[in-house]
C-alpha cells in the first residue's frame, strides 16, 4: 500500500514580495508565485505522481497554488477539502506591517522572537505552538487517516501551518523547528510506513 503525503507551501504572494506580515489576510499570488506553482506541478509530473485527494486552506494563495499544480499533472477535477485549520499562522497586530518597519519600531531581537520562537506570539496573534494546536489535531483526525487508508494526498498550505506538520513528520524538537524555513512552491514528498512514521522524504527542486 502506498501511503503518500505531499506538502507544498504556496507560491510567492503579493505581500511576500512587499515584505509584509500576511497571516490570515487573503492576498493573491504574484506572477513569480504562479510560476512557482506551475513549476511544482511540473516537478510532480516528472516524478509520475498522481493523487486521490487534496487539502488546502481557506486562503486564495494556497488554493490558487493547488489549482496550478493540479492542472500541471492533469488532475484539475481532483476532490479537494478546504479548511481554515491549515490556514497560515495569525500574525495579529503585525498583519499588514512591513517587516523592516516592525524591526525599527520594536527592535530586531523582538521581531525575530515573534517570527522564529516556538511559543512566544506577536501581539494579538499566534505562536508556532498555537498554530500547531489547530493544525496537528486536524492532521491526525482528517489527513493522516486518509493517507493511512492508501489515499495519495497533497496538501497546499502555508509556511507555518506546514512547519507544524514538518516538526512532527521529521521528529524535530522545538529548538530545531525555529531554524526551518520552507521554500515557496517546493513539494515535499513523504512516504509513510504502517506505523505512520516517515519511511522517506524527498524535496523536489529544479
N, C-alpha and C positions, 0 to 999 in steps of 0.2 A: 504494500500500500504506500502510495506517495503522499507524504504529509508536507505539502509545500506552502510556505508563507513568504510573500514578497512585500517588503515595506519600501515606500517611496515618499520622500519629502517633496512637497510641491515645488514647481519651478519658481524662479525669481518673481516676486511680486513688485508692484509699483512702490510699495513702502519699503521693501528690502532695498530697492535701488536708491531710494531717498534717505536711507539710513534711519528710518523711523521705527519706533516700537509699534508693533502691529497688533499682536494679541488676537482678540475676537473681532476686530474691525474687519469688515468684508471688503477687501481690495482685489483688483484684478491682477492677472499676470502681465508682466512686460513682454515685449517681443522676444527678449532673451529667455524669459521663463517659458514661453510657448515652445521655443526651440529646444530648451532642456527637456520639456515633457515629450516632445516628438522624438528626441534622441533616446529617452528612456524606453519608449516603445520600440524603437529600432534595436536597442540592446537586448530587450526581452525577446523580440522576434528572432534575433540572431541565435539566441540560446534555445529557440524552439519551445518557449514556454507559453502555455495556454492556461486559462483559469476557469473555475466553476462559479466563483462568487467574488464580488468586490465590496470593500468597505471604504467609506470616505467620511469626512467631517461635514458639517453644515456650512462650511465656508467655501466661497467661489474658487479661490486659488487652488484648493485641493481637488475640488470637483472637476474643474477645467483641465487640470493636470491628468486626472484619470481619464477624461474624455479623449485627450490626445494619445495617451498610452494605449487605450483600448482600440482606438481607430488604427493605430500603427500595427497592432497584432491581429486585426481583423475580427475584433470582438466588441464592436460598438453596442451591441444589444445585450451584453452580459448583465445579469441581475446584479443590482447594487443596493447597498444599505447605507443610508446617510444617518449619522448620529453625532450630536454635539459632544458626546462623551469623549470623542477623539479630536475635538477642536484644539487649537493651539492654546498654550498657556495664556491666561488672562494677565496682562501687564498692569491692570488697574490704572492708577493715576499717570503712569508713564505712556499710555497709549496715545499715539499721535505726536509724541515728542521726538525731536532729533536726538540721537544717542550722544552726539558730541555736545549739544546744548545741555543735556542732562548731566554730563560729566562736569561741565562748567558750574552748573547750579548746585550739585550735591557732592562733587569730587569724584575722581577716578575710582578710588577704592570702594566707595559706597555703591556706585553704579555697577562695578564689577561684582560685588557681593550680591546685589539684586539679580544680576544676569546669570551668574555662574554657580552660586551656592546651591546646596541641595534643599535647605529648609528655611531660608530667610526670604519672605515675599516682599515685593515692592509695595508701596502704599496702596491699599485697596485692591491688590492683585493676588496672584497665586505664586507660590514657590514651585519648584520642580516636584517636591514632595506632595504638595496639594494637587498638582496636575496628575501625578501618578495615582493619587487616591481615587480619581474618577476613571482614569484610563485602564488601570490594571483590572478592576472588577469587570469592566466591560470586555476586556480581552479574555478573561478567564471564563466568563459566562456566555459569551457570544462568539468571539472569533476563534479561540482555541478549540472549542468543541467541533466547529466546522472543519478546521484543519485536521483534527484527530479522526474525524469520520472519513477522511480521504479526499475532502474537497481541496482543490487548489485555490488558494485565497491570495488576493492582492489588496493591500491597504495603502491608500493615498491620503496622507495626513500632513503633519507639521513637525518642525524641528524638535519641539519639546514634548509633544504627545508621543512622538516616536522614540525620543530618548528615554522616556519612561519604559517603553517596551524593550528597547535595546538593553537597558540596565538589567532587566530580568532575563532576557534571552541569552545575553552574553555573560551573565553572572557577575556583574560589576558592582563594586562597593560604592557607597555614596561619595567617597572622595574621587574614585576613578571616573564616575559619570560626569563630574563637573568639567573635565577636560575633553569630553567627547562632543564633537560638532559634526552634524550630518550635512553633507552637501546637497544642494538643491537638484532635484531631478536625477538622483543617483539610486538605482534599485539595489536593495539588499536582499539577497535570495537565501532564505533559511529552509533547511530540511530538518524535520523533527523525527525523533525516534518514538517508539511505542510508549516510552515513559515521559513524553512531552519535552525531553531535553534536546538541545540542538545537536544534530549529527554533523552538519556542515553549514558554513556561511560563505557566500560569495558576494563581493561588491562589484557590480558591473559598471565599469567606467570606460570611456573611449568615445 
